[in-house]
Amino acid sequence: MDQHEDTELGALVKTQADRHTAPAALRERIVASIRQAEAGSRHEPKAQGWRQWLNMGAAFAMGVVASVTAAYFFTAANAQQQLAQEVVASHVRSLMGAHLADVASSDRHTVKPWFTGKLDFSPPVHDLAAAGFPLVGGRLDYIGGHPAAALIYRHRQHTINVFVWPRDERSPAPPAAFAAQGFNVTGWKGEAMQFWLVSDLNTGELRQFAERLRETASETGS
């Protein structure tokens, strides 16, 4: 059908076709449907947009929390490992030459007073000879950026260095077990002091010594 015929058909329909008025109820339903569709098209993108932004914000916040938590634990573990390595290095140095002890004595009443005036704290000194770990002396050392007392014990032919300094919440806690260069490290934080133990003893014997020393130290509140 060409444009001329289409024009003629349109004119014929306008002049000859019957006209009927739509019922009012039908007209109202149509109008209401149109308005509802328009309202939905206006508000739905906004709601979806807000939901998308909220979801993105929640995901971002969770990512930040996870990253901060991971960074915290990684930093803490790294600081503990570095300090453990420093303790091992100091232990090795003490075994070289003749600098194991500044004061050589198995008498704790000789070793403990020797530190007076040399440190701004009084390290707890205990004699565990009855348990098979006799005291052999003490010396001054420097661990983790501050002075420390080094107490030396023996078990058979094995030397044990016990590094002691005041408890500091900023300082990493001693590891329950750590091994480096053939030496084992363990320790704990007491109420007033923190203790880092290092020796070439096997982990079981070093733990046995640590438990006995910790029990004795806790009895004195150190």
N, C-alpha and C positions, 0 to 999 in steps of 0.2 A: 504494500500500500504506500503510495507516494504522499507527499505533503499536502497536495491539493485534495486528494480523497479524504485524508485524515481530517482536514479542516471542514469539509462538507459533512462528515459523519458527526463531528462534534456539534455542529450547528443543528443537525437533525435531532440529536439526543436532547439538546437544550429546549427545542421547540415542541417535540412530539412526546418525549418520555414522561411517564407519571412521576410526580414528586411525592415523597412520603417523609414526614417529620419523625425523627428518632424519638422513642420514648424518653421521658425525662430521667428515669432511673438508669437507663442504659447510658445516657449522656453523662450522668454524674459518676457512674462507675469508671467510665473511660477517662474522664478528667482526673479522678482520684488516682487511678493507676499511673497516669502520666506524671502527676505531681510526686507520687511515691518513688517512681523510677528516677525522676530528676533529683529528689532529695538524697536518695541512695548513692547516686553518682557523685554528688557533691561531698558527702560525709565519709563514704567508705574509703576513698584514697587517703583521707586525712587519718582515719583510724588505723589503716594499715601502715601508714607512714610512721605514726607514733609507736605502733607495736614493733616495727622494724628498728627504729631508733633505740627503743628500750631493750630489745634483744641484743643489739649491737653493743649498747652500753654495759649490759650485764656481762656479756662475753669479754669485753675489754677489761672490766673490773676484775673478773676472775683470772684473766691472764696476768694482770699486774700483781695480784695477790700471790699467784703461783710463782711468778718470777722473783718477787721479793723474798718469798719463803725459801725457794731454792738457793738464791744468792746468800741468804743468811746462813743456812746450814752448810753451804759450801765454804763460806768464809770462816765459820767456826771450826769446821773440820780441818781446813788448811792451816789455821792458826795453831790448833792443837798439834798437828803433825810437825809444823816448824819448830815449836817449842820442844817437842819430843826429840827431834833431831839435834837441837841445841844441847839438851840434857845428855844425849848419847855422846856428843862431841866432847863435852866437859868431862864425862866419865873416862873417855879414851885418853884425854890429856893427863888426867890424874894418874893413870897407869904408866905413863911414860916418865922416865927419869925418877926423881926422888920427891915429887910433889904430891904424894897421896894425902899426907896429913900435915897440917901446920902444928897441931898438937897431937902427939901420939900417946894414947893412953886407953886402957880398958876401963878406967874408972870414970863413970859419968860425972862424979863430983869434981873431977879435974877438967873434963872436956867442957861441960856446960859453963862454968865460970870463965873459961878462957874467952868466950865470945863477948863477955861483958865489955862495953865500951867500943867494941869493933862493929857491932850491928845495932840498929835502933829497935831491935826486938830480941827476945830471949828464946832461942829454939829449944824445944823439948828434947831432952837426951835420955834415952832409956838403955838399960843393959839387958840384952836378951840372950846372954850366954847360956842360961838354963835351957833355952829352947834350941840351942845349937847355933846361935847367931851372935857371937861375941862382938862387942864394940871394940874398935881398934884406934879410933881417933876422930878428929874433925879438922875442917879447914874453912877458909873463906872462899866464896865463889861468886860468880856473877851470872845470873840466869834471867832471861826474859826482860832484860833492861833494868834490873835492880839487884842489889846484893842478896846473897842467899847463904845459908849455912849448909855445908856439906858434911854429913855424918857418915863415917865409914864403918861398915860391918863386914864380917867374914863368915863364910859357910864352907867348911873344908878349905879348899884352895881358891875359892871364888870370892871376889871382892864385890861388895854391894855399896853403891853410893846412894845416900838418901838426901835429896835436896829439899830444904825447908825454907819457906818464906811466908810472910803474913798472907792470909786469905784476901783475895782481891777478886771481886765479881767481874771485873773487866778482863781478867786473865783467863785463858781457856782452862777448862777442867782437865786434870790428868786423865789419860786414857785408861780404860780397864785393862787393855792389853795392846801393846805395840811392839813391833820388832824391826830393828834396823842394824845393819852391819854386824849381825851375829849377836846382838844384845837385845834383851827384853826390857820393856819399860811398862810400869804400872804406877798407880797412885790414887790419891783421893784429896778432897777438900774437907778439912775438919772445921770445927767451929771457929777456931782462931788462926790456924795455919793450913797451908796446903803442902802436900808431900808428893815428890816425884822420885820413884825408885828405879834404878837401872843396874843391871848386872848381866853376866853371861850365864847365870843360873837358868835352868829350864823354867818354863812358865809355871809349872806346878810348884816347884820349890820357891820361886820368887813370890808367887801368890800366897804360899804358906807363911813366908816371912812377913809379907804385907799385912795379912790378916792378924798375925800376932802383934805386930807393931801398931796397927790401927786400934786393936783392942786396948793395948796399954796406953796409947795416946788419948783415947776417948775417956779413959778412967781419970785422966788428969785434965780433961777439958781442952786439949790442944787440937 
